[in-house]
């Protein structure tokens, strides 16, 4: 899911300044949202910049344990999870093939991010899904858009791992502002391992949330995915500059 640039609203600037001044491990935002008639708190926790090779489960447990209460649901950014798995690839290390350059040049430009409109992101899509599947997705997209006026079929055919590819952005924390980030591997397994390490009854989810919407990529067995998706629909995590890649969801 593509991200859009950081808005310039004063409220966002104030929140960003507050997050930057906060200590690691502190709750830098505490908001509520109504989901199906139930109020839920969202507590955003500041972490260090998570690097490749770190165990994301250990990182999450370390930061959430001081704040955890029985019945909480831990949610973790898919970007932080992918970064820990070495799935954030420096753009300078990606050499797009001619096909990637050709396909990227045909992608409709959008105001909220690169998507697959950069040769480097398209190259990673070809590597993730395979050349034949990407060509099939492109063909289906052309037919469905021309004949049916429908959009989104490219990603339905290409698959979730292609839809989750994010290009470099100016608002991400270095070094990820110069990386193409892929979907995390085994998000269900990662979420379950996090839940197993915490208080009994704690749920966990790996989420892809931004200003365009929210998705749950992985969840522990005791988590209702649609609840988490709705509770994070307004992107309480903010963008990468906030340095809050994880949080707690708690019923009021």
C-alpha positions in Angstrom: 0.0 0.0 0.0 1.5 3.3 -1.0 2.0 6.1 1.5 1.4 9.8 0.9 3.7 12.6 1.9 3.7 14.0 5.4 0.9 16.7 5.6 2.0 20.2 6.7 -0.9 20.7 9.1 0.1 22.4 12.3 -1.3 19.6 14.4 0.9 17.1 12.7 4.0 19.4 13.1 3.3 19.7 16.8 2.8 15.9 17.1 6.1 15.3 15.3 8.0 17.7 17.5 6.5 16.0 20.6 7.5 12.5 19.3 11.1 13.6 18.5 11.5 15.0 22.0 10.1 11.9 23.8 12.3 9.3 25.3 12.6 5.8 23.8 10.0 3.5 25.2 7.5 6.2 26.1 3.9 6.6 25.0 3.9 9.6 22.7 0.3 9.5 21.7 -2.9 8.2 23.4 -6.0 8.5 21.3 -9.4 6.8 21.2 -11.7 5.6 18.4 -15.1 4.1 18.2 -15.3 0.7 16.6 -18.8 -0.9 16.4 -20.0 1.0 19.4 -16.9 0.2 21.6 -14.2 2.7 22.4 -10.6 1.6 22.0 -7.5 3.4 23.1 -4.4 3.5 20.8 -1.1 4.0 22.6 1.8 4.8 20.3 5.2 3.8 21.6 8.5 5.3 20.5 11.3 2.9 19.6 14.8 3.2 18.2 15.2 2.8 14.4 14.9 -0.9 13.9 17.7 -2.3 11.8 18.2 -5.4 9.7 19.2 -8.5 11.7 17.3 -7.4 14.9 14.8 -9.8 16.3 11.5 -7.9 15.9 9.8 -10.1 18.6 12.5 -9.2 21.1 12.2 -5.5 20.2 8.4 -5.5 20.6 8.5 -7.3 23.9 11.1 -4.9 25.3 9.1 -1.8 24.4 5.5 -2.9 25.2 6.0 -4.9 28.4 6.2 -1.8 30.7 2.8 -0.6 29.3 1.0 -3.9 28.8 -2.3 -4.7 30.4 -4.4 -7.9 30.2 -6.5 -8.0 27.0 -4.3 -5.6 25.0 -3.6 -6.1 21.3 -0.1 -5.2 20.2 0.1 -3.9 16.6 3.4 -3.6 14.7 4.2 -1.8 11.5 4.8 -4.1 8.5 7.7 -1.8 7.6 9.5 -2.3 10.9 8.9 -6.0 10.6 10.2 -6.2 7.1 13.2 -4.0 7.9 14.3 -6.4 10.7 14.1 -9.2 8.2 16.4 -7.5 5.8 13.6 -6.8 3.4 14.4 -3.1 3.0 16.7 -2.9 0.0 18.8 0.2 -0.7 17.7 1.7 -3.9 21.3 2.0 -5.1 21.7 -1.8 -5.0 18.8 -2.4 -7.3 19.6 -2.6 -11.0 16.3 -2.5 -13.0 16.1 -4.6 -16.1 14.7 -3.0 -19.3 11.3 -4.6 -18.8 11.1 -3.0 -15.3 11.9 0.4 -16.8 9.3 -0.1 -19.6 6.5 -1.2 -17.2 7.3 1.5 -14.7 7.0 4.2 -17.4 3.4 3.0 -18.0 2.3 3.3 -14.4 -0.2 6.1 -13.7 1.4 8.6 -11.4 -0.3 9.3 -8.1 0.2 12.2 -5.6 0.8 10.0 -2.5 3.9 8.0 -3.4 5.8 6.2 -6.1 4.1 2.8 -6.0 5.5 0.8 -8.9 6.1 4.0 -11.0 9.9 3.8 -10.3 12.0 1.3 -12.2 13.5 0.1 -8.9 10.1 -0.7 -7.3 8.9 -2.4 -10.5 12.1 -4.5 -10.5 11.4 -5.7 -7.0 7.8 -6.5 -8.1 9.2 -8.7 -10.9 11.5 -10.5 -8.4 8.8 -11.0 -5.8 6.0 -12.3 -8.1 7.9 -13.5 -11.2 7.9 -12.0 -14.7 5.0 -14.0 -16.0 2.7 -13.1 -13.2 3.5 -9.4 -13.5 2.9 -9.5 -17.2 -0.4 -11.3 -16.7 -1.4 -8.7 -14.1 -0.5 -5.9 -16.5 -2.6 -7.5 -19.2 -5.6 -8.0 -17.0 -5.3 -4.4 -15.8 -5.4 -3.0 -19.3 -8.4 -5.1 -20.3 -10.4 -4.5 -17.2 -9.7 -0.7 -17.2 -10.5 -0.3 -20.9 -13.6 -2.6 -21.1 -14.9 -2.4 -17.5 -13.6 0.9 -16.3 -12.4 -0.9 -13.2 -9.2 -0.3 -11.3 -7.2 -2.5 -8.9 -7.1 -5.7 -10.9 -3.3 -5.4 -11.3 -2.7 -5.9 -7.6 -5.4 -8.5 -7.3 -3.6 -10.6 -9.9 0.0 -9.7 -8.8 -0.7 -10.5 -5.2 -0.3 -9.0 -1.7 3.4 -9.1 -1.7 3.5 -6.8 -4.7 0.8 -4.5 -3.3 2.9 -4.1 -0.2 6.0 -2.8 -1.9 6.9 0.7 -0.8 9.4 3.0 -2.5 11.8 5.4 -1.0 10.2 8.4 0.7 11.6 11.7 2.1 9.6 11.3 5.3 11.0 7.9 6.3 13.8 7.6 8.9 17.3 7.1 7.4 18.4 4.7 6.0 14.9 3.7 4.9 14.3 7.0 3.0 16.6 5.4 0.4 15.2 1.9 0.4 12.5 -0.1 -1.4 10.7 -2.0 1.4 9.1 -5.4 0.7 6.3 -7.2 2.5 7.4 -8.9 5.7 7.8 -12.7 5.6 5.4 -14.9 7.6 3.5 -12.1 9.3 1.1 -14.6 11.0 3.9 -16.5 12.5 5.6 -13.3 13.7 2.4 -12.1 15.3 1.8 -15.4 17.0 5.3 -15.4 18.4 4.9 -11.9 19.8 1.6 -12.9 21.5 3.1 -16.1 23.0 5.9 -14.0 24.6 3.5 -11.6 26.4 0.8 -11.8 29.0 -1.8 -14.6 28.5 -4.7 -13.2 26.5 -2.5 -10.6 24.7 -3.1 -10.5 20.9 -0.7 -9.3 18.2 -1.0 -8.1 14.7 1.3 -7.0 11.9 -0.3 -4.1 10.1 0.0 -1.9 7.0 -1.5 1.4 7.9 -1.1 4.9 6.4 -3.2 7.8 5.4 -4.9 5.8 2.6 -6.3 3.1 4.9 -5.3 0.1 6.9 -4.8 -3.7 6.4 -3.8 -6.5 8.7 -1.1 -8.6 7.2 -0.8 -11.1 10.0 -2.4 -11.8 13.4 -2.2 -14.1 16.3 -5.0 -16.7 16.6 -6.9 -14.7 19.3 -7.2 -11.5 17.2 -10.2 -10.4 15.2 -8.5 -8.8 12.1 -11.4 -6.7 11.1 -11.5 -5.0 14.5 -7.8 -4.1 14.3 -8.2 -2.8 10.7 -11.1 -0.5 11.7 -9.4 0.6 14.9 -6.3 1.8 12.9 -8.2 3.3 9.9 -7.0 6.8 10.6 -3.3 5.9 10.8 -2.5 6.6 14.5 1.1 5.3 13.9 1.8 8.3 11.7 4.7 8.1 9.2 8.2 6.9 9.7 9.5 10.2 11.0 7.4 9.8 14.2 9.5 6.7 15.1 6.4 4.9 16.5 6.3 1.6 14.6 4.2 -0.2 17.3 1.5 0.4 19.7 -1.2 -1.1 22.0 -4.9 -1.3 21.3 -6.9 -1.4 24.5 -10.7 -1.5 25.1 -11.9 1.5 27.2 
